[in-house]
Amino acid sequence: MGIEVVSCMTGDGRVDEIGRSHRAMLNVVQCSGSMTHLARMMQDTYGIPFTRVSYFGIEDTSEALYGVARHFNDPSVMRNTEELVRNEVNRIYPVVQQYRADLRGKKAAIYVGGSFKAFSLVKALRHLGIGTAIVGSQTGNREDYEYLKEICDEGTVIVDDTNPLELSKFMMEKQVDLLIGGVKERPIAYKMGVGFCDHNHERKLALAGFEGMLNFCREVHSSIMSPVWKFSPARQRKTDSRKVYHEAGRRVAV
């Protein structure tokens, strides 16, 4: 893109990195919960504007890059950005479509810490043909949930700061195939015989950026399509409860 990154503030950041941050011309805020307050302080103190972005999924990663390019209003930067996005999308999209062939029609539940992350997940799942049956966050506000309502399909259950019992109830009602959450939600999925995707900040395999979208596709596909779920006690109880009988010469399942 032709833009120098003067500082990168992360959970394991270094003093030298933080010390250079006041030289930036734009702050790009990825983790809206923890860093927006700092970005506002730097805007007030140093006059540095900031923008909130998400580098997860094809749509939001592309828009994040375009947003930075638009801020600097440099034709060469915009050309570089357009070329970068075009090349990356052309590279990964055929692979995404291969996974979509297996995953089309599946249903997912999303429960994450920040609602900004949930926005991107809904869009990313749609590229895989997966509908969002349940979505929620721990820290979302009214505006966040209004936006989720706009981008989700009709009938999607939207929850705020839910608990395991409530989440499990909705997952059973909606018959989801996948739960996306953090480490606390993993046992819920496994006990219910449902695929799980860890979207925690401490994970080792990155999900950000275009390459991260491919990692996400692989993880979702391998989890949902795993044959292990047919041995889950929860799935077996569901199967055993369906009694098949003959009525008027026809097989009927109830």
TIZA-27785 format. One record per residue (C-alpha): residue in one letter; residue number from 0; y negated, z, x. Coordinates in steps of 0.001 Angstrom, whole numbers, plus 500000, padded with zeros to 6 digits. Example, Ala and Ser with C-alpha at 12.3 -4.5 7.8 and 13.67 -1.06 7.14 Angstrom:
REM residues 2
A / 0 / 504500 / 507800 / 512300
S / 1 / 501060 / 507140 / 513670
//
This chain:
REM residues 254
M / 0 / 500000 / 500000 / 500000
G / 1 / 497667 / 500513 / 502952
I / 2 / 496703 / 504111 / 502124
E / 3 / 496947 / 506924 / 504665
V / 4 / 498541 / 510188 / 503524
V / 5 / 496600 / 512912 / 505346
S / 6 / 498471 / 515899 / 503927
C / 7 / 501580 / 516667 / 501932
M / 8 / 501796 / 520087 / 500276
T / 9 / 505345 / 521119 / 499454
G / 10 / 507249 / 524332 / 498903
D / 11 / 508177 / 524337 / 502589
G / 12 / 504813 / 522959 / 503783
R / 13 / 503171 / 523765 / 507117
V / 14 / 499781 / 525261 / 507954
D / 15 / 498711 / 522110 / 509813
E / 16 / 499397 / 519996 / 506730
I / 17 / 497363 / 522296 / 504495
G / 18 / 494545 / 522419 / 507062
R / 19 / 494077 / 518641 / 506860
S / 20 / 494059 / 518468 / 503061
H / 21 / 490261 / 518748 / 502668
R / 22 / 489906 / 515312 / 504317
A / 23 / 491632 / 513547 / 501419
M / 24 / 489758 / 511241 / 499052
L / 25 / 492255 / 511797 / 496230
N / 26 / 494774 / 514503 / 495368
V / 27 / 497981 / 513219 / 493776
V / 28 / 499610 / 516058 / 491842
Q / 29 / 503341 / 515726 / 491260
C / 30 / 504261 / 519284 / 490194
S / 31 / 501713 / 519840 / 487458
G / 32 / 502635 / 523472 / 486857
S / 33 / 502022 / 524932 / 490302
M / 34 / 499566 / 522516 / 491912
T / 35 / 497089 / 521581 / 489191
H / 36 / 495206 / 524861 / 489687
L / 37 / 494912 / 524153 / 493427
A / 38 / 493796 / 520572 / 492770
R / 39 / 491060 / 521803 / 490422
M / 40 / 489892 / 524300 / 493044
M / 41 / 489699 / 521541 / 495682
Q / 42 / 487807 / 519360 / 493241
D / 43 / 485239 / 522113 / 492683
T / 44 / 485016 / 523071 / 496373
Y / 45 / 485263 / 519715 / 498158
G / 46 / 484578 / 517205 / 495381
I / 47 / 488057 / 515667 / 495725
P / 48 / 489257 / 514136 / 492437
F / 49 / 492889 / 514493 / 491411
T / 50 / 495380 / 512684 / 489239
R / 51 / 498642 / 513904 / 487706
V / 52 / 501619 / 511647 / 488339
S / 53 / 505372 / 511541 / 488061
Y / 54 / 507479 / 509745 / 490639
F / 55 / 510559 / 509812 / 488453
G / 56 / 511892 / 506737 / 486683
I / 57 / 510893 / 503096 / 486902
E / 58 / 507923 / 503223 / 484528
D / 59 / 506276 / 506400 / 485772
T / 60 / 506825 / 505676 / 489469
S / 61 / 505229 / 502255 / 489035
E / 62 / 502305 / 503666 / 487064
A / 63 / 501772 / 506423 / 489653
L / 64 / 501419 / 503832 / 492412
Y / 65 / 499175 / 501589 / 490322
G / 66 / 497000 / 504568 / 489392
V / 67 / 496351 / 505404 / 493037
A / 68 / 495566 / 501749 / 493786
R / 69 / 493108 / 501571 / 490876
H / 70 / 491322 / 504683 / 492121
F / 71 / 490480 / 503102 / 495486
N / 72 / 489417 / 499837 / 493817
D / 73 / 490466 / 497753 / 496823
P / 74 / 491915 / 494289 / 496028
S / 75 / 494155 / 494331 / 499105
V / 76 / 495592 / 497726 / 498139
M / 77 / 496293 / 496483 / 494623
R / 78 / 498013 / 493351 / 495946
N / 79 / 500186 / 495451 / 498245
T / 80 / 501052 / 497761 / 495366
E / 81 / 501973 / 494908 / 493048
E / 82 / 504229 / 493415 / 495701
L / 83 / 505851 / 496781 / 496418
V / 84 / 506563 / 497504 / 492753
R / 85 / 507826 / 493982 / 492084
N / 86 / 510230 / 494040 / 495033
E / 87 / 511578 / 497500 / 494213
V / 88 / 512071 / 496815 / 490505
N / 89 / 513824 / 493520 / 491257
R / 90 / 516071 / 495366 / 493695
I / 91 / 517202 / 498218 / 491468
Y / 92 / 517033 / 496802 / 487924
P / 93 / 520287 / 494784 / 488082
V / 94 / 522128 / 497927 / 489215
V / 95 / 520582 / 499958 / 486391
Q / 96 / 521813 / 497355 / 483911
Q / 97 / 525362 / 497707 / 485222
Y / 98 / 525323 / 501426 / 484460
R / 99 / 523706 / 500747 / 481085
A / 100 / 526740 / 498715 / 480015
D / 101 / 528866 / 501903 / 480082
L / 102 / 526224 / 504354 / 478870
R / 103 / 524627 / 502496 / 475955
G / 104 / 524736 / 504618 / 472798
K / 105 / 525294 / 507966 / 474536
K / 106 / 523114 / 510961 / 473626
A / 107 / 521408 / 513461 / 475913
A / 108 / 519773 / 516873 / 475727
I / 109 / 516892 / 517652 / 478101
Y / 110 / 515689 / 521161 / 478870
V / 111 / 513493 / 521565 / 481938
G / 112 / 510743 / 523826 / 483221
G / 113 / 507747 / 521503 / 482908
S / 114 / 507162 / 519080 / 480064
F / 115 / 505711 / 516462 / 482429
K / 116 / 509206 / 516081 / 483868
A / 117 / 510647 / 515725 / 480370
F / 118 / 508351 / 512759 / 479647
S / 119 / 509783 / 510822 / 482577
L / 120 / 513370 / 511741 / 481747
V / 121 / 513100 / 510393 / 478198
K / 122 / 511844 / 507060 / 479551
A / 123 / 514429 / 506911 / 482341
L / 124 / 517310 / 507574 / 479943
R / 125 / 516084 / 504793 / 477672
H / 126 / 516567 / 502317 / 480537
L / 127 / 520225 / 503393 / 480550
G / 128 / 520595 / 502980 / 476799
I / 129 / 520872 / 506756 / 476319
G / 130 / 519030 / 508310 / 473402
T / 131 / 517358 / 511704 / 473669
A / 132 / 518752 / 513921 / 470908
I / 133 / 517176 / 517183 / 472123
V / 134 / 514241 / 517747 / 474460
G / 135 / 512206 / 520769 / 475436
S / 136 / 510603 / 522756 / 478217
Q / 137 / 509700 / 526291 / 479155
T / 138 / 505988 / 525754 / 479778
G / 139 / 504935 / 522944 / 477428
N / 140 / 501888 / 523168 / 475166
R / 141 / 501018 / 521610 / 471809
E / 142 / 499680 / 518397 / 473378
D / 143 / 502851 / 518001 / 475444
Y / 144 / 505068 / 518299 / 472394
E / 145 / 502925 / 515889 / 470406
Y / 146 / 503403 / 513326 / 473165
L / 147 / 507152 / 513981 / 473254
K / 148 / 507240 / 513345 / 469525
E / 149 / 505559 / 509976 / 470102
I / 150 / 507955 / 508743 / 472791
C / 151 / 511203 / 510112 / 471322
D / 152 / 513265 / 508567 / 468555
E / 153 / 513002 / 509843 / 465013
G / 154 / 515244 / 512852 / 464482
T / 155 / 514969 / 514167 / 468036
V / 156 / 514965 / 517976 / 468128
I / 157 / 512033 / 519303 / 470184
V / 158 / 512376 / 522895 / 471412
D / 159 / 509968 / 525237 / 473171
D / 160 / 511136 / 527966 / 475568
T / 161 / 514541 / 528041 / 473906
N / 162 / 517514 / 530297 / 474678
P / 163 / 521149 / 529407 / 475493
L / 164 / 522405 / 530217 / 471990
E / 165 / 519832 / 528020 / 470270
L / 166 / 520287 / 525198 / 472777
S / 167 / 524080 / 525291 / 472372
K / 168 / 523737 / 525194 / 468582
F / 169 / 521592 / 522058 / 468664
M / 170 / 523875 / 520427 / 471238
M / 171 / 526867 / 520925 / 468945
E / 172 / 524978 / 519628 / 465926
K / 173 / 523782 / 516517 / 467761
Q / 174 / 527105 / 515943 / 469586
V / 175 / 525400 / 515186 / 472897
D / 176 / 527211 / 513646 / 475865
L / 177 / 524894 / 514958 / 478584
L / 178 / 522671 / 517942 / 479333
I / 179 / 519870 / 517616 / 481889
G / 180 / 518495 / 520922 / 483114
G / 181 / 518400 / 523446 / 485921
V / 182 / 520997 / 525765 / 487389
K / 183 / 520778 / 528150 / 484408
E / 184 / 521803 / 525400 / 481984
R / 185 / 524822 / 524182 / 483968
P / 186 / 527286 / 526760 / 482518
I / 187 / 526253 / 525792 / 478977
A / 188 / 527221 / 522165 / 479562
Y / 189 / 530505 / 522954 / 481282
K / 190 / 531610 / 525447 / 478628
M / 191 / 530925 / 522847 / 475942
G / 192 / 532703 / 520059 / 477808
V / 193 / 529509 / 518052 / 478232
G / 194 / 528304 / 516100 / 481266
F / 195 / 525535 / 517719 / 483301
C / 196 / 522744 / 516429 / 485546
D / 197 / 521023 / 518949 / 487794
H / 198 / 517274 / 518320 / 487787
N / 199 / 516326 / 521357 / 489825
H / 200 / 513774 / 521248 / 492664
E / 201 / 516354 / 522711 / 495059
R / 202 / 518795 / 519810 / 494726
K / 203 / 519750 / 517924 / 497894
L / 204 / 519962 / 514353 / 496590
A / 205 / 516479 / 513121 / 495669
L / 206 / 515767 / 511690 / 492218
A / 207 / 512168 / 510660 / 492920
G / 208 / 510997 / 507113 / 493484
F / 209 / 512852 / 503861 / 492960
E / 210 / 515804 / 504857 / 495124
G / 211 / 515886 / 508163 / 493264
M / 212 / 516315 / 506254 / 490003
L / 213 / 519516 / 504751 / 491391
N / 214 / 520717 / 508223 / 492393
F / 215 / 519948 / 509422 / 488871
C / 216 / 521905 / 506539 / 487328
R / 217 / 524932 / 507227 / 489519
E / 218 / 524896 / 510941 / 488740
V / 219 / 524501 / 510474 / 484990
H / 220 / 527210 / 507807 / 484900
S / 221 / 529732 / 509773 / 486961
S / 222 / 529160 / 512921 / 484897
I / 223 / 529330 / 511366 / 481426
M / 224 / 532223 / 509031 / 482228
S / 225 / 534314 / 511610 / 484084
P / 226 / 537855 / 511885 / 482633
V / 227 / 537818 / 515642 / 483230
W / 228 / 536051 / 516321 / 479924
K / 229 / 539146 / 515442 / 477895
F / 230 / 540775 / 518567 / 479374
S / 231 / 537889 / 520817 / 478326
P / 232 / 539011 / 523549 / 475878
A / 233 / 535897 / 522902 / 473789
R / 234 / 536729 / 519195 / 473466
Q / 235 / 540391 / 519958 / 472756
R / 236 / 539487 / 522378 / 469974
K / 237 / 537332 / 519702 / 468418
T / 238 / 540186 / 517190 / 468600
D / 239 / 542771 / 519634 / 467224
S / 240 / 540555 / 520422 / 464247
R / 241 / 540692 / 516809 / 463063
K / 242 / 543782 / 516664 / 460839
V / 243 / 545076 / 513237 / 460075
Y / 244 / 546866 / 512671 / 456821
H / 245 / 547953 / 509776 / 454626
E / 246 / 546259 / 509154 / 451332
A / 247 / 547077 / 506160 / 449165
G / 248 / 548664 / 504410 / 452123
R / 249 / 545597 / 504866 / 454363
R / 250 / 545058 / 507084 / 457417
V / 251 / 542067 / 509336 / 456876
A / 252 / 540557 / 511685 / 459462
V / 253 / 538691 / 514790 / 458328
//
